[in-house]
Amino acid sequence: MAKNFGDNEQRKHDQTAHEMRADAEKEIKRNPHPDFGKVQASRPDFRIKDWDWTKTKDPNWKFGQGANDGGECLKKKHVEIDPYEEGRSAAFNYKLLISAIVPRPIGFLSTRSKDGSSTNLATFSYTQMVNHDPPIFIVGFAGGFANAKDTLRNLVDTGECTINMISEHFIEAANSTSINAPFGVSEWALSGLHPAPCTDVKCSRVQESIFSVEGKLVETREWESRQIPGKKTGVMAVIEGVRFWAREDAINEDKNGIDPNIYRPMSRLGGITYGRTIEGFEIPRPDFKETQEKGLLDGLVKSKTEGQ
């Protein structure tokens, strides 16, 4: 695990990494609108809407039926993409993947420096839960250790963080922490969000967050570019959740479920697009024996063949 990041004073005066990330953002061109304010003004107001349960698209779907669109999707052709084809920029792969691997949960990470003199608050959409016993989360950071963001530096130096999930009621504040502010500027102050104390880690959780995780670093893995050998392009951090915080009006009595109508979690889509979760439907997981006994699998139970 790389830990030689240099001290805070050196980071304060060396803006190279900060400038490199700003240049990379310009290359990606994440915002497709020259005048976003004008585009936003032309759109309808945010709709206040309670959580809705609906049926599935085809409540009468049967085993063996395939897609629920009557085969329309089978009439469409696919385009093959080689991520390493000559002349293809790595930024193209980034833009494609953040628009295709969706919706993605947003890890809103809070960290503090080892000496306690500095804190950091930032969003990361390369975030996922991958195990429950122990509770394990992964977070991906763009750039290698040599170009580490303050969140990664703090996480590796202290071994601690909080992962805060984002809801509708503070999405603008959370997004504001992605601003490319220079080292030493507080994201807490810029966003107006409030730090709350934790039990097992020294960094703060976000009080506005309905669900937060106190995390301890398990390990890191640095990734190297396939296009430019030797260039470090990212770091994956494996984090164990050691304590959870859930808002009391959202958690059930058994402390094992959160009300989606109160939670109203946000997700990341492609570009600068966020997604709301305000509707859902339920589909029971089928039991093979019970389904077979009902005759719903007649003529469909066959041995696996190549390609299936």
Disulfide bonds with the S-S distance in Angstrom:
none
